[in-house]
């Protein structure tokens, strides 16, 4: 309280002193501008200057406040546009997931220029355009995304490769993935897409080379990996077998390049042996099948062994007979032995093996072999009976008895 009193007292004393000073010496000031002259006392001029200074300060503060208000309003409008863009982007992505592609593209691109990070909008709109069949529009959106975003080249290449794959443009998809691999060679998405592209192109050699990376990155389940390995190996062998320039040596080279586990796969072995037989490489076919059967006994391979006309049929028969003590009731092995005996012109042994096989499993194959053999031996009635039995088993004739003929 005393402090305020002292301040007030000081102000009054200063004002009184200033009044006395003004009264004693008012001063003189002349301001001449051209033909205009203004005369006044010094103290009036000083008071006028202070007033003008105060007014100028007031106007400056007023203009600054106006600018701040304008800036705040501009920020408000920008934030409002950004919120609207984010909301429409979210709705657009929901429409894309729901399959409403027309709506999705419209929402994702309507206010895309108001977004700081428009990459997802471009990619989503490209997906929607591709789904609508507007491939050119999809490519234009991807190109725009690449121009207006930084550090997203791999993502854009992956989307482009996926869209090309969906459109069946496998070569172009492979080119996009190759470009993506320059930056991320082992990217999981790149590897998955490459798998689909190689399958579509039937590039079995590249698919086989890719499988270790798929396994290492755990991108396929063990069962799928096995199926892919088998599919690639079978496709590679079949493609080589269908080539007019292929020969036995090329088949052997292809076989040796296959992983060890594939060379032990019964389905792949069967394919390889059949192709060797087609190339008249029956000796190698017999050897391959013989070695495999020691480790993996399968009926379909045993049947195939009996059909191979190897260069040394007597040794082939002895090999097959060495398997018989452990499998005396194996109808497939007995059929194979019967066929090998026929090739060695051992008619009695062939008949014995074939009849034994027929007792355990009277299938159409053994009936046909017995019919041929008995016809050669002159037993035409029995031969005809076996042929009819085999025909009935292999055909879909309805089970019925014809009525006895009269007259």
ABEGO torsion letter per residue (X at the ends): XAAAAAAAAAAAAAAAAAAAAAAABAEBBBBBBEABBBBBBAAAAAAAAAAAAAAAAAAAAAAAAAAAAAAAAAAAAAAAAAAAAAAAAAAAAAAAAAGBAAAAAAAAAAAAAABABAAAAAAAAAAAAAAAGBAAAAAAAAAAAAAABBGAAAAAAAAAAAAAAAAGBAAAAAAAAAAAAAABAABAAAAAAAAAAAAAAGBAAAAAAAAAAAAAAGABBAAAAAAAAAAAAAAAAAAAAABAABBAAAAAAAAAABBAAAAABAAAAAAAAAAAAAAGBAAAAAAAAAAAAAABBBAAAAAAAAABBBABAAAAAAAAAAAAAABAABAAAAAAAAAAAAAAGBAAAAAAAAAAAAAABBBAAAAAAAAAAAAAAGBAAAAAAAAAAAAAAABABBBBBBBBBBX
